[in-house]
Amino acid sequence: MPQRPPIFRPHDRPKRDDSAYDRNRGTAAQRGYDSRWQRFRAVYIQHNPLCRRCKAKGRITATKEVHHIVPLRDAPERKYDTDNLEPLCKSCHSKATRKERK
């Protein structure tokens, strides 16, 4: 029986330490993403199935995240405002969130 070739996994790569950030971040419910938000999010994704940023670049990618353009911590009253929401794939949402943190 043929064997799979070994996979190269470098061990000297430093790991990111996000533990302090995660401790201060709080749970999803503490950040405002409760069961009502989960239901709203499901309907929003159903109506917006494609990532907006990928679509603008000519790619077709499924929406996995709903991004608040103005962060929820800055404008909690705009939580359900569809003008403040953007359907994004996981990759685009990670990039947008990383940019907001800096």
N, C-alpha and C positions, 0 to 999 in steps of 0.2 A: 504494500500500500504506500503511495507517495506521501512524503511529509511536506508540510508547509515550510517555506523558508523562514528563518528567524526574523523577528520584527525589531528594528533598531529603535531603542528607547533611551535617549541620553539621560543619565542620572545626575549630571552636574547642573541641570537647569534650575535656577532658583524658583521657589514657589512663592506666589503672591500671598501676603498675609492680610486678609480682609477681615480678620476676626474682630478687630476694634470697630470697624465700620458696621459689621453685622450685629454686634452687641447693641450699638446705639440706634440701629435702624428700626427696631420694633417689628412686630408681626404684621402680616398683611392687613388684618382687621384693625390693628392700632393705627396703621397708616391710612385707613379710610376705605379699604377694599373689602366691604362686607358682602353678605349674600345678595343684597339688592344690586350692588355693583356687578357681581358675577352674572346675574340674570341680564342686566342691561348690556354688559359686555358681550354676552352670547348673541343677543339680538343684533347689536351693532356689527359684530363680525359677520353675521349671516347676511346683512345688507351691504357690507363692504368686504367681500371675500379676498381681494387682492391688495398687496402691499402698495401703498401710494408712491413711495420713493422708488421702488423697483420698477413700477409701472412707468414712471417718468423717464427711466433709463432704458425702457424697452424690454424689460424682463418681466416674466410672469411668475410671481411668488405668492403663496398663500399667506393671508394675514394670520398671525399667531398672537400678536399683542395689540393693545389699544393704548396709544401714547397720548398723554396730556401735553399739549403744546406749551401752555402756561402750566407749570408744575402745580400739582394739587396742594402742596404745602403753601404756595404763594397765593392761590385763589381757590379755596375750598368750595366756594359758591358756584364755581364753573365745572364741578365734578361731572354733571350730566349734560353739559352744553356741547352739542355735537359740533359746533364751530371750533371748539377747543380740543377736539379729538382727532387723532390721525391713525388709520389702520396701518400697521407695520408688521413686517416679518421679524423673526427673532434677531437676525443680524442687524437690520436697520434700527431696531429698538435699542439694542445694546450700544450701537454707535451714538444714537441720540442721547441716551442716558449718560454715557461716558462724557459726552461734550457738555452736558448740563452740570455734571459734578465738578468740572474744572473751573 
